[in-house]
Amino acid sequence: MINLYLSPSCTSCRKARVWFNSYGVPFEEHNILTQPMTAEDLKSILAKTENGTEDIISTRSKVFQKLNVDVDELTMNQLISLISEHPSLLRRPIIVDEKRMQIGFNEDEIRAFLPRSYRQAELRDVMSSGA
């Protein structure tokens, strides 16, 4: 199952929702402002990152600037607590399934979340039309 972590006012989040709906891809939507992420959710997401907190924390957000905190100095529990208190610290949308994760909306990268059979059919169509 694909989990889509978003906030309603986020343009990229709305694009991701529309994209999944237009391709008929089932997903579970989580509003991070009204349903804070669990410690397990955050640990699972961090485990899939390449650069740890750099990938998921929005250092340009007003909240981050106001807090003036060095996330690299925080323990895992402190980080989870901080994100729970200030969910707008997270970059979004965060799109996760069992194998993949994407932060932000990128139309090329989000295609990886299409079922393999759909991607293979698209590839066959492209190959046959290009021949």
Backbone atoms as SQL, in Angstrom:
CREATE TABLE atoms (id INTEGER PRIMARY KEY, chain TEXT, resi INTEGER, resn TEXT, atom TEXT, x REAL, y REAL, z REAL);
INSERT INTO atoms VALUES
  (1, 'A', 1, 'MET', 'N', 0.847, -1.186, 0.000),
  (2, 'A', 1, 'MET', 'CA', 0.000, 0.000, 0.000),
  (3, 'A', 1, 'MET', 'C', 0.887, 1.242, 0.000),
  (4, 'A', 2, 'ILE', 'N', 0.473, 2.210, -0.774),
  (5, 'A', 2, 'ILE', 'CA', 1.187, 3.483, -0.851),
  (6, 'A', 2, 'ILE', 'C', 0.612, 4.408, 0.216),
  (7, 'A', 3, 'ASN', 'N', 1.493, 5.030, 0.967),
  (8, 'A', 3, 'ASN', 'CA', 1.103, 6.035, 1.954),
  (9, 'A', 3, 'ASN', 'C', 1.536, 7.394, 1.443),
  (10, 'A', 4, 'LEU', 'N', 0.594, 8.322, 1.450),
  (11, 'A', 4, 'LEU', 'CA', 0.841, 9.688, 0.987),
  (12, 'A', 4, 'LEU', 'C', 0.681, 10.612, 2.189),
  (13, 'A', 5, 'TYR', 'N', 1.811, 11.124, 2.674),
  (14, 'A', 5, 'TYR', 'CA', 1.820, 12.050, 3.808),
  (15, 'A', 5, 'TYR', 'C', 1.815, 13.465, 3.241),
  (16, 'A', 6, 'LEU', 'N', 0.816, 14.262, 3.634),
  (17, 'A', 6, 'LEU', 'CA', 0.659, 15.573, 3.022),
  (18, 'A', 6, 'LEU', 'C', 0.048, 16.571, 3.988),
  (19, 'A', 7, 'SER', 'N', 0.011, 17.807, 3.525),
  (20, 'A', 7, 'SER', 'CA', -0.785, 18.828, 4.206),
  (21, 'A', 7, 'SER', 'C', -1.687, 19.430, 3.131),
  (22, 'A', 8, 'PRO', 'N', -2.938, 19.734, 3.481),
  (23, 'A', 8, 'PRO', 'CA', -3.919, 20.162, 2.483),
  (24, 'A', 8, 'PRO', 'C', -3.537, 21.415, 1.698),
  (25, 'A', 9, 'SER', 'N', -2.800, 22.325, 2.296),
  (26, 'A', 9, 'SER', 'CA', -2.475, 23.576, 1.607),
  (27, 'A', 9, 'SER', 'C', -1.281, 23.449, 0.660),
  (28, 'A', 10, 'CYS', 'N', -0.648, 22.301, 0.638),
  (29, 'A', 10, 'CYS', 'CA', 0.566, 22.083, -0.164),
  (30, 'A', 10, 'CYS', 'C', 0.214, 21.763, -1.620),
  (31, 'A', 11, 'THR', 'N', 0.695, 22.604, -2.545),
  (32, 'A', 11, 'THR', 'CA', 0.420, 22.420, -3.969),
  (33, 'A', 11, 'THR', 'C', 0.978, 21.094, -4.487),
  (34, 'A', 12, 'SER', 'N', 2.201, 20.766, -4.119),
  (35, 'A', 12, 'SER', 'CA', 2.809, 19.507, -4.571),
  (36, 'A', 12, 'SER', 'C', 2.033, 18.306, -4.048),
  (37, 'A', 13, 'CYS', 'N', 1.498, 18.431, -2.846),
  (38, 'A', 13, 'CYS', 'CA', 0.701, 17.352, -2.260),
  (39, 'A', 13, 'CYS', 'C', -0.570, 17.136, -3.071),
  (40, 'A', 14, 'ARG', 'N', -1.215, 18.223, -3.445),
  (41, 'A', 14, 'ARG', 'CA', -2.439, 18.119, -4.245),
  (42, 'A', 14, 'ARG', 'C', -2.126, 17.499, -5.613),
  (43, 'A', 15, 'LYS', 'N', -0.982, 17.860, -6.201),
  (44, 'A', 15, 'LYS', 'CA', -0.580, 17.278, -7.487),
  (45, 'A', 15, 'LYS', 'C', -0.396, 15.765, -7.356),
  (46, 'A', 16, 'ALA', 'N', 0.240, 15.336, -6.277),
  (47, 'A', 16, 'ALA', 'CA', 0.465, 13.898, -6.061),
  (48, 'A', 16, 'ALA', 'C', -0.869, 13.165, -5.924),
  (49, 'A', 17, 'ARG', 'N', -1.792, 13.732, -5.156),
  (50, 'A', 17, 'ARG', 'CA', -3.110, 13.106, -4.971),
  (51, 'A', 17, 'ARG', 'C', -3.829, 12.980, -6.311),
  (52, 'A', 18, 'VAL', 'N', -3.833, 14.061, -7.097),
  (53, 'A', 18, 'VAL', 'CA', -4.489, 14.046, -8.405),
  (54, 'A', 18, 'VAL', 'C', -3.828, 13.011, -9.313),
  (55, 'A', 19, 'TRP', 'N', -2.500, 12.936, -9.291),
  (56, 'A', 19, 'TRP', 'CA', -1.773, 11.999, -10.140),
  (57, 'A', 19, 'TRP', 'C', -2.168, 10.564, -9.809),
  (58, 'A', 20, 'PHE', 'N', -2.150, 10.204, -8.518),
  (59, 'A', 20, 'PHE', 'CA', -2.529, 8.840, -8.124),
  (60, 'A', 20, 'PHE', 'C', -3.969, 8.539, -8.533),
  (61, 'A', 21, 'ASN', 'N', -4.863, 9.485, -8.302),
  (62, 'A', 21, 'ASN', 'CA', -6.270, 9.274, -8.667),
  (63, 'A', 21, 'ASN', 'C', -6.436, 9.128, -10.176),
  (64, 'A', 22, 'SER', 'N', -5.695, 9.913, -10.961),
  (65, 'A', 22, 'SER', 'CA', -5.847, 9.855, -12.423),
  (66, 'A', 22, 'SER', 'C', -5.355, 8.524, -12.992),
  (67, 'A', 23, 'TYR', 'N', -4.406, 7.880, -12.311),
  (68, 'A', 23, 'TYR', 'CA', -3.910, 6.570, -12.764),
  (69, 'A', 23, 'TYR', 'C', -4.601, 5.422, -12.042),
  (70, 'A', 24, 'GLY', 'N', -5.544, 5.741, -11.160),
  (71, 'A', 24, 'GLY', 'CA', -6.272, 4.694, -10.444),
  (72, 'A', 24, 'GLY', 'C', -5.402, 3.905, -9.473),
  (73, 'A', 25, 'VAL', 'N', -4.362, 4.552, -8.967),
  (74, 'A', 25, 'VAL', 'CA', -3.450, 3.888, -8.034),
  (75, 'A', 25, 'VAL', 'C', -3.982, 4.094, -6.609),
  (76, 'A', 26, 'PRO', 'N', -4.283, 3.004, -5.910),
  (77, 'A', 26, 'PRO', 'CA', -4.797, 3.157, -4.546),
  (78, 'A', 26, 'PRO', 'C', -3.707, 3.659, -3.594),
  (79, 'A', 27, 'PHE', 'N', -4.095, 4.531, -2.685),
  (80, 'A', 27, 'PHE', 'CA', -3.153, 5.060, -1.701),
  (81, 'A', 27, 'PHE', 'C', -3.917, 5.419, -0.442),
  (82, 'A', 28, 'GLU', 'N', -3.176, 5.490, 0.640),
  (83, 'A', 28, 'GLU', 'CA', -3.760, 5.929, 1.899),
  (84, 'A', 28, 'GLU', 'C', -3.215, 7.316, 2.197),
  (85, 'A', 29, 'GLU', 'N', -4.122, 8.249, 2.408),
  (86, 'A', 29, 'GLU', 'CA', -3.737, 9.644, 2.632),
  (87, 'A', 29, 'GLU', 'C', -3.638, 9.933, 4.126),
  (88, 'A', 30, 'HIS', 'N', -2.559, 10.626, 4.508),
  (89, 'A', 30, 'HIS', 'CA', -2.345, 11.008, 5.896),
  (90, 'A', 30, 'HIS', 'C', -2.075, 12.511, 5.956),
  (91, 'A', 31, 'ASN', 'N', -2.955, 13.241, 6.592),
  (92, 'A', 31, 'ASN', 'CA', -2.757, 14.676, 6.790),
  (93, 'A', 31, 'ASN', 'C', -1.826, 14.831, 7.996),
  (94, 'A', 32, 'ILE', 'N', -0.590, 15.260, 7.745),
  (95, 'A', 32, 'ILE', 'CA', 0.403, 15.318, 8.831),
  (96, 'A', 32, 'ILE', 'C', 0.080, 16.387, 9.871),
  (97, 'A', 33, 'LEU', 'N', -0.807, 17.323, 9.530),
  (98, 'A', 33, 'LEU', 'CA', -1.152, 18.367, 10.490),
  (99, 'A', 33, 'LEU', 'C', -2.228, 17.906, 11.472),
  (100, 'A', 34, 'THR', 'N', -3.137, 17.045, 11.001),
  (101, 'A', 34, 'THR', 'CA', -4.205, 16.568, 11.891),
  (102, 'A', 34, 'THR', 'C', -3.935, 15.163, 12.414),
  (103, 'A', 35, 'GLN', 'N', -3.080, 14.407, 11.721),
  (104, 'A', 35, 'GLN', 'CA', -2.694, 13.060, 12.127),
  (105, 'A', 35, 'GLN', 'C', -1.172, 13.006, 12.189),
  (106, 'A', 36, 'PRO', 'N', -0.566, 13.471, 13.260),
  (107, 'A', 36, 'PRO', 'CA', 0.900, 13.446, 13.300),
  (108, 'A', 36, 'PRO', 'C', 1.457, 12.046, 13.043),
  (109, 'A', 37, 'MET', 'N', 2.588, 11.997, 12.384),
  (110, 'A', 37, 'MET', 'CA', 3.211, 10.717, 12.065),
  (111, 'A', 37, 'MET', 'C', 3.633, 10.013, 13.347),
  (112, 'A', 38, 'THR', 'N', 3.535, 8.706, 13.327),
  (113, 'A', 38, 'THR', 'CA', 3.963, 7.923, 14.490),
  (114, 'A', 38, 'THR', 'C', 5.487, 7.789, 14.460),
  (115, 'A', 39, 'ALA', 'N', 6.033, 7.403, 15.588),
  (116, 'A', 39, 'ALA', 'CA', 7.478, 7.166, 15.668),
  (117, 'A', 39, 'ALA', 'C', 7.874, 6.085, 14.664),
  (118, 'A', 40, 'GLU', 'N', 7.049, 5.056, 14.528),
  (119, 'A', 40, 'GLU', 'CA', 7.350, 3.980, 13.580),
  (120, 'A', 40, 'GLU', 'C', 7.334, 4.481, 12.138),
  (121, 'A', 41, 'ASP', 'N', 6.364, 5.340, 11.804),
  (122, 'A', 41, 'ASP', 'CA', 6.309, 5.926, 10.456),
  (123, 'A', 41, 'ASP', 'C', 7.603, 6.685, 10.161),
  (124, 'A', 42, 'LEU', 'N', 7.990, 7.523, 11.109),
  (125, 'A', 42, 'LEU', 'CA', 9.195, 8.345, 10.909),
  (126, 'A', 42, 'LEU', 'C', 10.450, 7.489, 10.800),
  (127, 'A', 43, 'LYS', 'N', 10.556, 6.472, 11.637),
  (128, 'A', 43, 'LYS', 'CA', 11.735, 5.587, 11.572),
  (129, 'A', 43, 'LYS', 'C', 11.780, 4.859, 10.236),
  (130, 'A', 44, 'SER', 'N', 10.628, 4.420, 9.765),
  (131, 'A', 44, 'SER', 'CA', 10.559, 3.722, 8.479),
  (132, 'A', 44, 'SER', 'C', 10.971, 4.644, 7.340),
  (133, 'A', 45, 'ILE', 'N', 10.514, 5.877, 7.386),
  (134, 'A', 45, 'ILE', 'CA', 10.869, 6.859, 6.353),
  (135, 'A', 45, 'ILE', 'C', 12.356, 7.183, 6.413),
  (136, 'A', 46, 'LEU', 'N', 12.868, 7.424, 7.612),
  (137, 'A', 46, 'LEU', 'CA', 14.298, 7.728, 7.755),
  (138, 'A', 46, 'LEU', 'C', 15.168, 6.575, 7.262),
  (139, 'A', 47, 'ALA', 'N', 14.703, 5.350, 7.450),
  (140, 'A', 47, 'ALA', 'CA', 15.469, 4.180, 7.012),
  (141, 'A', 47, 'ALA', 'C', 15.576, 4.135, 5.485),
  (142, 'A', 48, 'LYS', 'N', 14.632, 4.756, 4.789),
  (143, 'A', 48, 'LYS', 'CA', 14.643, 4.746, 3.318),
  (144, 'A', 48, 'LYS', 'C', 15.346, 5.954, 2.723),
  (145, 'A', 49, 'THR', 'N', 15.774, 6.893, 3.550),
  (146, 'A', 49, 'THR', 'CA', 16.428, 8.090, 3.021),
  (147, 'A', 49, 'THR', 'C', 17.878, 7.795, 2.659),
  (148, 'A', 50, 'GLU', 'N', 18.415, 8.590, 1.771),
  (149, 'A', 50, 'GLU', 'CA', 19.833, 8.494, 1.439),
  (150, 'A', 50, 'GLU', 'C', 20.649, 9.403, 2.344),
  (151, 'A', 51, 'ASN', 'N', 20.062, 10.540, 2.727),
  (152, 'A', 51, 'ASN', 'CA', 20.794, 11.541, 3.498),
  (153, 'A', 51, 'ASN', 'C', 20.170, 11.827, 4.860),
  (154, 'A', 52, 'GLY', 'N', 19.385, 10.904, 5.380),
  (155, 'A', 52, 'GLY', 'CA', 18.789, 11.076, 6.701),
  (156, 'A', 52, 'GLY', 'C', 17.880, 12.280, 6.786),
  (157, 'A', 53, 'THR', 'N', 18.065, 13.073, 7.826),
  (158, 'A', 53, 'THR', 'CA', 17.175, 14.206, 8.080),
  (159, 'A', 53, 'THR', 'C', 17.222, 15.256, 6.969),
  (160, 'A', 54, 'GLU', 'N', 18.336, 15.353, 6.257),
  (161, 'A', 54, 'GLU', 'CA', 18.442, 16.327, 5.152),
  (162, 'A', 54, 'GLU', 'C', 17.358, 16.101, 4.113),
  (163, 'A', 55, 'ASP', 'N', 16.971, 14.838, 3.917),
  (164, 'A', 55, 'ASP', 'CA', 15.970, 14.514, 2.911),
  (165, 'A', 55, 'ASP', 'C', 14.557, 14.887, 3.341),
  (166, 'A', 56, 'ILE', 'N', 14.277, 14.861, 4.634),
  (167, 'A', 56, 'ILE', 'CA', 12.881, 15.036, 5.060),
  (168, 'A', 56, 'ILE', 'C', 12.583, 16.346, 5.780),
  (169, 'A', 57, 'ILE', 'N', 13.607, 17.029, 6.282),
  (170, 'A', 57, 'ILE', 'CA', 13.380, 18.283, 7.017),
  (171, 'A', 57, 'ILE', 'C', 13.474, 19.468, 6.065),
  (172, 'A', 58, 'SER', 'N', 12.478, 20.327, 6.122),
  (173, 'A', 58, 'SER', 'CA', 12.470, 21.530, 5.298),
  (174, 'A', 58, 'SER', 'C', 13.204, 22.643, 6.041),
  (175, 'A', 59, 'THR', 'N', 14.465, 22.826, 5.690),
  (176, 'A', 59, 'THR', 'CA', 15.281, 23.837, 6.374),
  (177, 'A', 59, 'THR', 'C', 14.873, 25.253, 5.980),
  (178, 'A', 60, 'ARG', 'N', 14.073, 25.392, 4.911),
  (179, 'A', 60, 'ARG', 'CA', 13.604, 26.717, 4.502),
  (180, 'A', 60, 'ARG', 'C', 12.290, 27.105, 5.180),
  (181, 'A', 61, 'SER', 'N', 11.695, 26.165, 5.918),
  (182, 'A', 61, 'SER', 'CA', 10.404, 26.470, 6.546),
  (183, 'A', 61, 'SER', 'C', 10.574, 27.504, 7.657),
  (184, 'A', 62, 'LYS', 'N', 9.533, 28.294, 7.847),
  (185, 'A', 62, 'LYS', 'CA', 9.559, 29.320, 8.898),
  (186, 'A', 62, 'LYS', 'C', 9.741, 28.689, 10.270),
  (187, 'A', 63, 'VAL', 'N', 9.114, 27.548, 10.479),
  (188, 'A', 63, 'VAL', 'CA', 9.217, 26.859, 11.770),
  (189, 'A', 63, 'VAL', 'C', 10.667, 26.473, 12.046),
  (190, 'A', 64, 'PHE', 'N', 11.333, 25.918, 11.038),
  (191, 'A', 64, 'PHE', 'CA', 12.725, 25.506, 11.212),
  (192, 'A', 64, 'PHE', 'C', 13.592, 26.719, 11.556),
  (193, 'A', 65, 'GLN', 'N', 13.382, 27.807, 10.841),
  (194, 'A', 65, 'GLN', 'CA', 14.170, 29.019, 11.065),
  (195, 'A', 65, 'GLN', 'C', 13.958, 29.545, 12.499),
  (196, 'A', 66, 'LYS', 'N', 12.693, 29.510, 12.937),
  (197, 'A', 66, 'LYS', 'CA', 12.369, 30.007, 14.283),
  (198, 'A', 66, 'LYS', 'C', 12.967, 29.135, 15.384),
  (199, 'A', 67, 'LEU', 'N', 12.944, 27.825, 15.171),
  (200, 'A', 67, 'LEU', 'CA', 13.419, 26.901, 16.206),
  (201, 'A', 67, 'LEU', 'C', 14.932, 26.989, 16.400),
  (202, 'A', 68, 'ASN', 'N', 15.637, 27.323, 15.313),
  (203, 'A', 68, 'ASN', 'CA', 17.085, 27.444, 15.385),
  (204, 'A', 68, 'ASN', 'C', 17.716, 26.223, 16.071),
  (205, 'A', 69, 'VAL', 'N', 17.434, 25.044, 15.530),
  (206, 'A', 69, 'VAL', 'CA', 17.912, 23.797, 16.110),
  (207, 'A', 69, 'VAL', 'C', 18.794, 23.062, 15.101),
  (208, 'A', 70, 'ASP', 'N', 19.813, 22.376, 15.604),
  (209, 'A', 70, 'ASP', 'CA', 20.673, 21.563, 14.745),
  (210, 'A', 70, 'ASP', 'C', 20.157, 20.129, 14.826),
  (211, 'A', 71, 'VAL', 'N', 19.404, 19.708, 13.807),
  (212, 'A', 71, 'VAL', 'CA', 18.792, 18.379, 13.850),
  (213, 'A', 71, 'VAL', 'C', 19.825, 17.259, 13.903),
  (214, 'A', 72, 'ASP', 'N', 21.025, 17.510, 13.417),
  (215, 'A', 72, 'ASP', 'CA', 22.074, 16.492, 13.469),
  (216, 'A', 72, 'ASP', 'C', 22.531, 16.203, 14.893),
  (217, 'A', 73, 'GLU', 'N', 22.267, 17.130, 15.798),
  (218, 'A', 73, 'GLU', 'CA', 22.667, 16.961, 17.200),
  (219, 'A', 73, 'GLU', 'C', 21.593, 16.261, 18.038),
  (220, 'A', 74, 'LEU', 'N', 20.419, 16.037, 17.441),
  (221, 'A', 74, 'LEU', 'CA', 19.309, 15.441, 18.183),
  (222, 'A', 74, 'LEU', 'C', 19.387, 13.920, 18.176),
  (223, 'A', 75, 'THR', 'N', 18.920, 13.311, 19.259),
  (224, 'A', 75, 'THR', 'CA', 18.768, 11.859, 19.275),
  (225, 'A', 75, 'THR', 'C', 17.535, 11.518, 18.437),
  (226, 'A', 76, 'MET', 'N', 17.361, 10.265, 18.118),
  (227, 'A', 76, 'MET', 'CA', 16.202, 9.838, 17.335),
  (228, 'A', 76, 'MET', 'C', 14.915, 10.204, 18.076),
  (229, 'A', 77, 'ASN', 'N', 14.866, 9.966, 19.373),
  (230, 'A', 77, 'ASN', 'CA', 13.665, 10.290, 20.148),
  (231, 'A', 77, 'ASN', 'C', 13.388, 11.794, 20.173),
  (232, 'A', 78, 'GLN', 'N', 14.429, 12.592, 20.278),
  (233, 'A', 78, 'GLN', 'CA', 14.256, 14.050, 20.267),
  (234, 'A', 78, 'GLN', 'C', 13.745, 14.521, 18.898),
  (235, 'A', 79, 'LEU', 'N', 14.298, 13.933, 17.843),
  (236, 'A', 79, 'LEU', 'CA', 13.873, 14.288, 16.486),
  (237, 'A', 79, 'LEU', 'C', 12.403, 13.941, 16.284),
  (238, 'A', 80, 'ILE', 'N', 12.021, 12.754, 16.680),
  (239, 'A', 80, 'ILE', 'CA', 10.631, 12.305, 16.534),
  (240, 'A', 80, 'ILE', 'C', 9.703, 13.216, 17.333),
  (241, 'A', 81, 'SER', 'N', 10.123, 13.563, 18.514),
  (242, 'A', 81, 'SER', 'CA', 9.329, 14.455, 19.361),
  (243, 'A', 81, 'SER', 'C', 9.186, 15.831, 18.713),
  (244, 'A', 82, 'LEU', 'N', 10.282, 16.345, 18.169),
  (245, 'A', 82, 'LEU', 'CA', 10.274, 17.654, 17.512),
  (246, 'A', 82, 'LEU', 'C', 9.326, 17.657, 16.305),
  (247, 'A', 83, 'ILE', 'N', 9.393, 16.603, 15.490),
  (248, 'A', 83, 'ILE', 'CA', 8.530, 16.515, 14.309),
  (249, 'A', 83, 'ILE', 'C', 7.070, 16.353, 14.731),
  (250, 'A', 84, 'SER', 'N', 6.830, 15.610, 15.789),
  (251, 'A', 84, 'SER', 'CA', 5.456, 15.448, 16.287),
  (252, 'A', 84, 'SER', 'C', 4.876, 16.794, 16.731),
  (253, 'A', 85, 'GLU', 'N', 5.703, 17.598, 17.376),
  (254, 'A', 85, 'GLU', 'CA', 5.261, 18.920, 17.834),
  (255, 'A', 85, 'GLU', 'C', 5.128, 19.913, 16.682),
  (256, 'A', 86, 'HIS', 'N', 5.983, 19.767, 15.668),
  (257, 'A', 86, 'HIS', 'CA', 6.029, 20.712, 14.540),
  (258, 'A', 86, 'HIS', 'C', 6.021, 19.941, 13.215),
  (259, 'A', 87, 'PRO', 'N', 4.881, 19.338, 12.835),
  (260, 'A', 87, 'PRO', 'CA', 4.854, 18.534, 11.606),
  (261, 'A', 87, 'PRO', 'C', 5.181, 19.328, 10.348),
  (262, 'A', 88, 'SER', 'N', 5.030, 20.647, 10.398),
  (263, 'A', 88, 'SER', 'CA', 5.346, 21.441, 9.209),
  (264, 'A', 88, 'SER', 'C', 6.856, 21.516, 8.956),
  (265, 'A', 89, 'LEU', 'N', 7.654, 20.927, 9.819),
  (266, 'A', 89, 'LEU', 'CA', 9.097, 20.811, 9.561),
  (267, 'A', 89, 'LEU', 'C', 9.374, 19.863, 8.401),
  (268, 'A', 90, 'LEU', 'N', 8.436, 18.968, 8.131),
  (269, 'A', 90, 'LEU', 'CA', 8.651, 17.952, 7.104),
  (270, 'A', 90, 'LEU', 'C', 8.455, 18.515, 5.699),
  (271, 'A', 91, 'ARG', 'N', 9.337, 18.090, 4.801),
  (272, 'A', 91, 'ARG', 'CA', 9.125, 18.367, 3.389),
  (273, 'A', 91, 'ARG', 'C', 7.979, 17.470, 2.950),
  (274, 'A', 92, 'ARG', 'N', 7.215, 17.913, 1.975),
  (275, 'A', 92, 'ARG', 'CA', 6.079, 17.114, 1.565),
  (276, 'A', 92, 'ARG', 'C', 5.746, 17.336, 0.100),
  (277, 'A', 93, 'PRO', 'N', 5.022, 16.423, -0.473),
  (278, 'A', 93, 'PRO', 'CA', 4.515, 15.206, 0.132),
  (279, 'A', 93, 'PRO', 'C', 5.628, 14.186, 0.351),
  (280, 'A', 94, 'ILE', 'N', 5.348, 13.270, 1.245),
  (281, 'A', 94, 'ILE', 'CA', 6.215, 12.103, 1.425),
  (282, 'A', 94, 'ILE', 'C', 5.385, 10.924, 0.939),
  (283, 'A', 95, 'ILE', 'N', 5.911, 10.225, -0.052),
  (284, 'A', 95, 'ILE', 'CA', 5.218, 9.103, -0.665),
  (285, 'A', 95, 'ILE', 'C', 6.045, 7.853, -0.377),
  (286, 'A', 96, 'VAL', 'N', 5.416, 6.865, 0.245),
  (287, 'A', 96, 'VAL', 'CA', 6.143, 5.678, 0.679),
  (288, 'A', 96, 'VAL', 'C', 5.332, 4.427, 0.378),
  (289, 'A', 97, 'ASP', 'N', 6.028, 3.389, -0.096),
  (290, 'A', 97, 'ASP', 'CA', 5.425, 2.057, -0.120),
  (291, 'A', 97, 'ASP', 'C', 6.436, 1.103, 0.513),
  (292, 'A', 98, 'GLU', 'N', 6.251, -0.178, 0.307),
  (293, 'A', 98, 'GLU', 'CA', 7.136, -1.152, 0.966),
  (294, 'A', 98, 'GLU', 'C', 8.592, -1.001, 0.537),
  (295, 'A', 99, 'LYS', 'N', 8.826, -0.588, -0.709),
  (296, 'A', 99, 'LYS', 'CA', 10.186, -0.549, -1.252),
  (297, 'A', 99, 'LYS', 'C', 10.728, 0.843, -1.531),
  (298, 'A', 100, 'ARG', 'N', 9.845, 1.772, -1.857),
  (299, 'A', 100, 'ARG', 'CA', 10.277, 3.079, -2.363),
  (300, 'A', 100, 'ARG', 'C', 9.829, 4.220, -1.474),
  (301, 'A', 101, 'MET', 'N', 10.487, 5.355, -1.702),
  (302, 'A', 101, 'MET', 'CA', 10.073, 6.592, -1.053),
  (303, 'A', 101, 'MET', 'C', 10.397, 7.742, -1.994),
  (304, 'A', 102, 'GLN', 'N', 9.510, 8.713, -2.020),
  (305, 'A', 102, 'GLN', 'CA', 9.750, 9.932, -2.786),
  (306, 'A', 102, 'GLN', 'C', 9.340, 11.101, -1.914),
  (307, 'A', 103, 'ILE', 'N', 10.196, 12.120, -1.896),
  (308, 'A', 103, 'ILE', 'CA', 9.891, 13.354, -1.172),
  (309, 'A', 103, 'ILE', 'C', 9.626, 14.430, -2.213),
  (310, 'A', 104, 'GLY', 'N', 8.501, 15.097, -2.105),
  (311, 'A', 104, 'GLY', 'CA', 8.136, 16.095, -3.098),
  (312, 'A', 104, 'GLY', 'C', 7.454, 15.434, -4.278),
  (313, 'A', 105, 'PHE', 'N', 6.926, 16.248, -5.174),
  (314, 'A', 105, 'PHE', 'CA', 6.252, 15.717, -6.355),
  (315, 'A', 105, 'PHE', 'C', 7.150, 15.877, -7.558),
  (316, 'A', 106, 'ASN', 'N', 7.454, 14.760, -8.203),
  (317, 'A', 106, 'ASN', 'CA', 8.225, 14.744, -9.437),
  (318, 'A', 106, 'ASN', 'C', 7.514, 13.759, -10.358),
  (319, 'A', 107, 'GLU', 'N', 6.957, 14.263, -11.446),
  (320, 'A', 107, 'GLU', 'CA', 6.119, 13.429, -12.305),
  (321, 'A', 107, 'GLU', 'C', 6.867, 12.237, -12.898),
  (322, 'A', 108, 'ASP', 'N', 8.137, 12.382, -13.183),
  (323, 'A', 108, 'ASP', 'CA', 8.899, 11.249, -13.720),
  (324, 'A', 108, 'ASP', 'C', 9.154, 10.206, -12.640),
  (325, 'A', 109, 'GLU', 'N', 9.571, 10.642, -11.473),
  (326, 'A', 109, 'GLU', 'CA', 9.905, 9.702, -10.400),
  (327, 'A', 109, 'GLU', 'C', 8.684, 9.006, -9.815),
  (328, 'A', 110, 'ILE', 'N', 7.546, 9.688, -9.771),
  (329, 'A', 110, 'ILE', 'CA', 6.353, 9.107, -9.161),
  (330, 'A', 110, 'ILE', 'C', 5.843, 7.909, -9.972),
  (331, 'A', 111, 'ARG', 'N', 6.244, 7.824, -11.236),
  (332, 'A', 111, 'ARG', 'CA', 5.828, 6.698, -12.084),
  (333, 'A', 111, 'ARG', 'C', 6.300, 5.361, -11.522),
  (334, 'A', 112, 'ALA', 'N', 7.345, 5.381, -10.712),
  (335, 'A', 112, 'ALA', 'CA', 7.837, 4.148, -10.096),
  (336, 'A', 112, 'ALA', 'C', 6.771, 3.510, -9.200),
  (337, 'A', 113, 'PHE', 'N', 5.782, 4.296, -8.781),
  (338, 'A', 113, 'PHE', 'CA', 4.729, 3.767, -7.923),
  (339, 'A', 113, 'PHE', 'C', 3.595, 3.114, -8.714),
  (340, 'A', 114, 'LEU', 'N', 3.644, 3.212, -10.050),
  (341, 'A', 114, 'LEU', 'CA', 2.658, 2.514, -10.866),
  (342, 'A', 114, 'LEU', 'C', 2.933, 1.013, -10.789),
  (343, 'A', 115, 'PRO', 'N', 1.899, 0.193, -10.843),
  (344, 'A', 115, 'PRO', 'CA', 2.144, -1.255, -10.849),
  (345, 'A', 115, 'PRO', 'C', 3.033, -1.639, -12.031),
  (346, 'A', 116, 'ARG', 'N', 3.881, -2.634, -11.822),
  (347, 'A', 116, 'ARG', 'CA', 4.835, -3.056, -12.856),
  (348, 'A', 116, 'ARG', 'C', 4.129, -3.391, -14.168),
  (349, 'A', 117, 'SER', 'N', 2.988, -4.064, -14.099),
  (350, 'A', 117, 'SER', 'CA', 2.269, -4.447, -15.318),
  (351, 'A', 117, 'SER', 'C', 1.876, -3.208, -16.124),
  (352, 'A', 118, 'TYR', 'N', 1.494, -2.145, -15.446),
  (353, 'A', 118, 'TYR', 'CA', 1.124, -0.897, -16.118),
  (354, 'A', 118, 'TYR', 'C', 2.345, -0.278, -16.794),
  (355, 'A', 119, 'ARG', 'N', 3.479, -0.242, -16.071),
  (356, 'A', 119, 'ARG', 'CA', 4.706, 0.330, -16.646),
  (357, 'A', 119, 'ARG', 'C', 5.173, -0.483, -17.851),
  (358, 'A', 120, 'GLN', 'N', 5.055, -1.828, -17.768),
  (359, 'A', 120, 'GLN', 'CA', 5.480, -2.681, -18.884),
  (360, 'A', 120, 'GLN', 'C', 4.586, -2.454, -20.104),
  (361, 'A', 121, 'ALA', 'N', 3.286, -2.296, -19.888),
  (362, 'A', 121, 'ALA', 'CA', 2.367, -2.035, -20.997),
  (363, 'A', 121, 'ALA', 'C', 2.691, -0.691, -21.647),
  (364, 'A', 122, 'GLU', 'N', 2.999, 0.325, -20.833),
  (365, 'A', 122, 'GLU', 'CA', 3.376, 1.634, -21.379),
  (366, 'A', 122, 'GLU', 'C', 4.645, 1.524, -22.215),
  (367, 'A', 123, 'LEU', 'N', 5.613, 0.759, -21.713),
  (368, 'A', 123, 'LEU', 'CA', 6.876, 0.583, -22.433),
  (369, 'A', 123, 'LEU', 'C', 6.638, -0.121, -23.776),
  (370, 'A', 124, 'ARG', 'N', 5.785, -1.151, -23.771),
  (371, 'A', 124, 'ARG', 'CA', 5.459, -1.833, -25.027),
  (372, 'A', 124, 'ARG', 'C', 4.814, -0.872, -26.025),
  (373, 'A', 125, 'ASP', 'N', 3.913, -0.015, -25.530),
  (374, 'A', 125, 'ASP', 'CA', 3.247, 0.966, -26.398),
  (375, 'A', 125, 'ASP', 'C', 4.260, 1.918, -27.010),
  (376, 'A', 126, 'VAL', 'N', 5.203, 2.402, -26.188),
  (377, 'A', 126, 'VAL', 'CA', 6.230, 3.322, -26.667),
  (378, 'A', 126, 'VAL', 'C', 7.126, 2.634, -27.695),
  (379, 'A', 127, 'MET', 'N', 7.518, 1.401, -27.404),
  (380, 'A', 127, 'MET', 'CA', 8.401, 0.662, -28.315),
  (381, 'A', 127, 'MET', 'C', 7.712, 0.377, -29.652),
  (382, 'A', 128, 'SER', 'N', 6.435, 0.030, -29.597),
  (383, 'A', 128, 'SER', 'CA', 5.737, -0.292, -30.845),
  (384, 'A', 128, 'SER', 'C', 5.453, 0.968, -31.673),
  (385, 'A', 129, 'SER', 'N', 5.217, 2.083, -31.030),
  (386, 'A', 129, 'SER', 'CA', 4.940, 3.309, -31.776),
  (387, 'A', 129, 'SER', 'C', 6.233, 3.940, -32.312),
  (388, 'A', 130, 'GLY', 'N', 7.346, 3.643, -31.671),
  (389, 'A', 130, 'GLY', 'CA', 8.628, 4.210, -32.101),
  (390, 'A', 130, 'GLY', 'C', 9.317, 3.379, -33.163),
  (391, 'A', 131, 'ALA', 'N', 8.809, 2.182, -33.407),
  (392, 'A', 131, 'ALA', 'CA', 9.465, 1.281, -34.358),
  (393, 'A', 131, 'ALA', 'C', 9.123, 1.577, -35.781);
